[in-house]
Amino acid sequence: MQTPGQRIKLARELAGYFNQGEFAKLCGLRQSTLSEIESGETKLPNAKAALTMCELTGVTLRWIIYGEDGEINIPTKQE
């Protein structure tokens, strides 16, 4: 079973971002932080970075977190 970090790494590489440092910078993270996330030392990135990862790689947040397809419903301020 894959961890969220392993799924992030897979999505990053499949999207063509082979340079971890470049991808981390695009997500607003340090390369060392992304390395820790992908290796499982740190569980998940902050919400902003996670959403940016989804945009850059074309995967859903639900897939990163749970390994399942579909969206996670994030309530708006009104909800």
C-alpha positions in Angstrom: 0.0 0.0 0.0 1.4 3.4 -1.0 1.7 6.3 1.4 0.7 9.8 0.5 4.3 10.7 0.1 4.8 7.9 -2.4 1.8 9.0 -4.3 3.1 12.5 -4.4 6.4 11.3 -5.8 4.6 9.1 -8.4 2.4 12.0 -9.5 5.3 14.4 -9.7 7.4 12.1 -11.8 4.4 11.1 -14.1 3.8 14.8 -14.6 7.4 15.2 -15.8 8.8 17.0 -12.7 11.9 14.9 -12.3 13.8 17.6 -10.4 12.5 17.5 -6.8 13.9 21.0 -6.0 12.2 22.6 -8.9 8.8 21.0 -8.0 9.2 21.9 -4.4 9.8 25.6 -5.3 6.7 25.6 -7.5 4.7 24.3 -4.5 6.2 26.8 -2.1 8.3 24.3 -0.2 11.9 23.7 0.4 13.5 20.7 -1.4 14.3 19.1 1.9 10.7 19.4 3.0 9.4 17.7 -0.1 12.1 15.0 0.3 10.8 14.4 3.9 7.2 14.2 2.6 8.0 11.8 -0.2 10.1 9.5 2.1 7.4 9.4 4.8 9.3 11.3 7.4 6.6 14.0 7.3 3.1 12.9 6.6 1.5 15.7 4.4 2.4 19.1 3.1 0.4 22.1 4.2 -3.0 22.6 2.4 -1.8 25.3 0.0 1.2 23.2 -1.1 -1.0 20.1 -1.5 -3.5 21.9 -3.7 -0.7 23.3 -5.8 0.7 19.8 -6.2 -2.8 18.7 -7.4 -2.9 21.5 -9.9 0.6 20.8 -11.3 0.2 17.0 -11.5 -3.5 16.7 -12.4 -4.4 14.4 -9.5 -7.0 14.9 -6.8 -6.4 15.7 -3.2 -8.4 12.6 -2.3 -6.0 10.4 -4.4 -3.0 11.9 -2.6 -4.4 11.4 0.8 -6.4 8.2 0.5 -5.3 6.6 -2.8 -8.8 6.8 -4.1 -10.3 8.7 -7.0 -12.8 11.5 -6.5 -12.8 14.9 -4.9 -12.7 15.9 -1.3 -15.4 18.4 -0.6 -13.9 21.4 1.0 -16.6 23.6 2.6 -16.7 27.3 1.6 -16.8 30.1 4.2 -20.6 30.2 3.8 -20.9 26.5 4.6 
